[in-house]
Amino acid sequence: MQGRRARLTDPAVLDALAHPVRLDVLGYLMSAGPATASQCARAVGDTPSNCSYHLRVLAAHGLVEPDGSGDGRSRPWRATLTGFSVGADDPDAEAGVTRMLAASVELDHHLSREYLRGREDAPAEWRAVDAHETYGLALSPAELAEVVQRIDDVVRPYIQATRTDAPADAEHVHLAVTAFPRLPFGPRS
């Protein structure tokens, strides 16, 4: 798949993604490639019937589609994009952005907790490089946009769905970057 990162602004798409299981299934397909509802269910810890439902919802919004690699008995799905950002062109859609971001943060926290529960069982070379970094930055909105773009530029060559040169010991890695101003905002001039 050629890399395709989309900016999602449609309120109906944002509402569809305001569900942690849908986000997890979409993320799995974006990184692992085509998979059946049963494979998605094993990957995200859900039931095949529930994943099948969520795949149909994602397909209705053009985020996944059936993949022709099935053998007639299995029905694999594939993501139609390799990443996305969200925004609202309409101020009334801003609530959908907030719900989707809340679901994304919930999923990130869930994945982090699951990793920490089993961290002792992870190979030592992976424990040595796992990371949780936080920074207190002084940035303008334009500078924050630049920092996020620079991080994206660094990470993009490693996206699993489009990477063709991954070493043999490469594993699926979850990387989340969250950036926002601390509230309350300071005085405005």
C-alpha positions in Angstrom: 0.0 0.0 0.0 1.2 3.4 -0.9 1.2 5.7 2.2 -1.9 7.7 2.5 -2.4 10.0 5.5 -5.8 11.7 5.5 -7.2 14.6 7.5 -10.6 13.5 8.7 -13.1 16.3 9.2 -16.5 14.7 8.4 -18.6 14.7 11.6 -20.0 11.2 10.8 -16.5 9.8 10.3 -15.3 11.4 13.6 -18.4 10.0 15.4 -17.6 6.5 14.0 -14.1 6.7 15.3 -15.2 7.9 18.7 -15.2 4.2 19.8 -12.0 2.6 21.2 -12.6 -0.8 19.5 -13.0 0.8 16.1 -9.9 2.9 16.6 -8.0 -0.2 17.7 -9.2 -2.3 14.7 -8.4 0.5 12.3 -5.0 0.9 13.9 -4.4 -2.8 13.6 -5.3 -2.9 10.0 -3.2 0.2 9.2 -0.1 -1.5 10.8 -0.5 -5.2 10.2 -2.2 -5.2 6.8 -5.2 -7.2 5.7 -6.9 -9.3 8.3 -10.2 -11.1 8.9 -12.6 -10.1 11.7 -11.3 -13.1 13.7 -7.7 -12.0 13.3 -8.7 -8.5 14.3 -10.6 -9.8 17.3 -7.5 -11.7 18.5 -5.4 -8.6 18.0 -7.7 -6.2 19.9 -9.1 -8.6 22.5 -12.7 -8.6 21.3 -15.1 -11.1 19.7 -15.2 -11.8 15.9 -18.8 -10.9 15.7 -18.3 -7.5 17.4 -15.2 -6.8 15.2 -17.2 -7.8 12.1 -19.8 -5.2 13.1 -17.1 -2.5 13.7 -15.4 -3.4 10.4 -18.7 -2.8 8.6 -19.1 0.6 10.3 -15.6 1.6 9.3 -16.3 0.4 5.7 -19.4 2.5 5.6 -17.2 5.6 6.1 -14.5 4.5 3.6 -11.8 3.8 6.2 -11.6 0.0 5.4 -12.6 -2.1 2.5 -12.7 -5.8 1.6 -9.3 -7.1 0.5 -9.2 -9.5 -2.4 -6.6 -11.8 -0.7 -9.2 -14.1 0.8 -9.5 -17.8 -0.2 -13.3 -17.7 -0.5 -14.0 -18.9 3.0 -12.3 -16.0 4.8 -13.1 -12.3 4.3 -10.1 -10.1 5.0 -10.3 -6.3 5.3 -7.7 -3.7 4.7 -7.4 -0.1 5.8 -7.7 2.5 3.0 -5.2 4.8 4.7 -1.9 4.5 6.7 -2.6 7.3 9.2 -4.8 10.2 9.9 -5.2 13.5 11.7 -8.5 15.0 12.7 -10.0 18.5 12.5 -13.3 20.3 12.2 -14.0 22.5 9.3 -17.4 23.3 10.9 -17.4 24.7 14.5 -20.4 22.5 15.2 -18.3 19.4 14.4 -15.7 20.3 17.1 -17.6 18.1 19.6 -17.0 15.1 17.3 -13.3 15.8 17.2 -13.2 15.9 21.0 -15.1 12.6 21.3 -12.8 11.0 18.8 -9.7 12.3 20.6 -11.1 11.1 24.0 -11.5 7.6 22.5 -8.0 7.7 21.1 -6.5 8.7 24.5 -8.6 6.0 26.2 -7.1 3.4 23.7 -3.6 4.7 24.3 -4.0 4.4 28.1 -5.5 0.9 27.7 -2.6 -0.3 25.5 0.0 1.3 27.9 -1.7 -0.5 30.9 -1.7 -3.8 29.1 2.0 -3.5 28.2 2.9 -2.6 31.8 0.9 -5.6 33.1 3.1 -7.9 31.0 6.3 -5.8 30.9 8.3 -8.3 32.9 7.7 -10.9 30.3 8.9 -8.7 27.4 12.4 -9.5 26.2 15.1 -7.5 27.9 16.2 -5.7 24.7 12.6 -4.3 24.3 12.3 -3.3 28.0 15.6 -1.5 27.6 14.2 0.7 24.9 10.5 1.2 25.8 9.8 4.8 26.6 7.5 7.2 28.3 8.9 10.6 27.8 7.3 13.9 28.8 8.4 17.4 28.2 7.2 20.8 29.3 7.7 23.0 26.3 7.1 26.8 25.7 5.6 26.9 22.2 3.4 29.1 20.0 0.7 27.4 18.0 2.8 27.7 14.9 5.8 26.1 16.7 3.7 23.2 18.0 2.5 22.6 14.5 6.1 22.5 13.3 7.2 20.1 16.1 4.3 17.7 15.3 5.2 17.8 11.6 8.9 17.2 12.3 7.9 14.2 14.5 5.7 12.9 11.7 8.6 13.3 9.2 10.8 11.2 11.4 8.3 8.5 12.1 6.7 8.1 8.6 9.5 5.9 7.1 8.8 3.3 9.8 5.0 2.9 9.3 4.5 -0.9 9.2 2.0 -0.9 6.4 4.3 0.8 3.9 7.8 -0.3 5.2 9.6 -2.7 2.9 13.0 -2.8 4.6 12.1 -3.7 8.2 14.8 -5.8 9.9 14.0 -9.4 10.9 13.7 -8.5 14.6 11.1 -5.7 14.0 8.0 -5.9 16.0 4.7 -4.0 16.0 5.4 -0.9 18.1 2.7 1.5 19.4 3.9 5.1 19.4 1.5 7.9 20.6 2.3 11.6 20.6 0.0 13.8 22.6 0.5 17.6 22.5 -1.8 20.3 23.9 -1.6 23.5 25.9 -1.9 23.2 29.7 -5.1 24.7 31.0 -6.0 27.3 32.1 -4.6 29.6 29.5 -2.5 32.5 30.6 -3.7 36.1 30.3 -4.3 37.3 26.8 -3.1 40.7 25.6 
